[in-house]
């Protein structure tokens, strides 16, 4: 990675250096890299670079996301991250083989073990197929914040993101409403919610959630379709729109494919937790049952 400016440490790098390396690969894989690009764009998170590898850390969540990170720098990255956090990372997000490798290095160095796997499909809008459901999409107002906070927390817990991320999502709800980035599908009352995150000249659809009582009525299909149409109208037909979906949730994946999204790649999210004294082990992390062993 070509240095731009003075590095703060052997791996910590400036936003300029990070963007120089990220920009060309973001053109090749905008959906897969949308989360990493979004974090880098926030301007207040630790960013790392080594060779062509990139990584970013969300300290509040203890989440580390990497892309093409070189195996020879795993130990150094974990040193940096553990010093910043005061503990090992609580979650690793990366392409599947890379996530397994870094998680294995983490379990070998620290008394932690994997407790949750989430396979995330990285989708990119190919051609919008409009879905017109009953109701309409509207911008969330301040009066909607209590409802959205409850829905966001329920979504986080349903997705097995844990209490820490659920609490963090509640805190971000008001901020996103203030920025005008939250929407509700309304059909004689709120039925579904979603939002969007701008990334350079692209957008990522986020926080798609329909409460159980309103499911089965195609509200999410209508809401995501209308949100995409709004973003395309706002930024032009060439705008890149992406989203992540749990690959173990067939219903949501059908919704996105039906609207015109195509699968671009896959990320694996591995949550780590400290071992109980009687189960503590430094053995390597076992391969995910649905992923090939290295």
C-alpha angles and dihedrals in degrees: 000000000000109000118241111188128344115317116235091217136351091284108015109095141183123267089245093057091046093051093049090060096037099049100072095044091045087062090054098044109017095160098047092047098040094100093048091046091048092053092047090051093057089075097211104076128094110260125197135196135185124166100319093332123115132194138171132193129213100202097191091058098030088232123152120195121189140178126196089346110176114244090224089066099047094100093047092048092051089050091054094044095047090050092051094045099034086230139047118285115279095210137025122202119185143115106307102261092041093049091051092050096049092043089052091052089050094051090049094053101037136036094256135117136194114265103169139025123196121184108208122198114213108218130190125193109249102173123349114241105195117229114195112199133172110286134021142266116251137177114259115248132206088262088063095056098093091050093046092049090055092046093047092052092047090050092051093050092044089052088050092240092143135239094285094058092040090056091045091052091054089054093052095049096082091045093053092046090052090052091051094242101124127085137185130205104226125199106160086324137358113311106163139009138207140155142197137231120207115227113184103294093344138074136219120209109225143175097027105176138158117186113239093250091061100042125116094042097093094245092139092052091052094044097049091045092051092045091053091048090051092051093047091050090049099047106019138263094287093060114127114231121186140169142180124236133186103251090209090063104079094181095061092044090053089051094054095044090048091056093051106270120140127204111253101174146319137261126196120215115200119188116206130200135181115272119247110246093253093049100038111133138163095206119127120274111264116243118264108264092236096045128077116256116246 
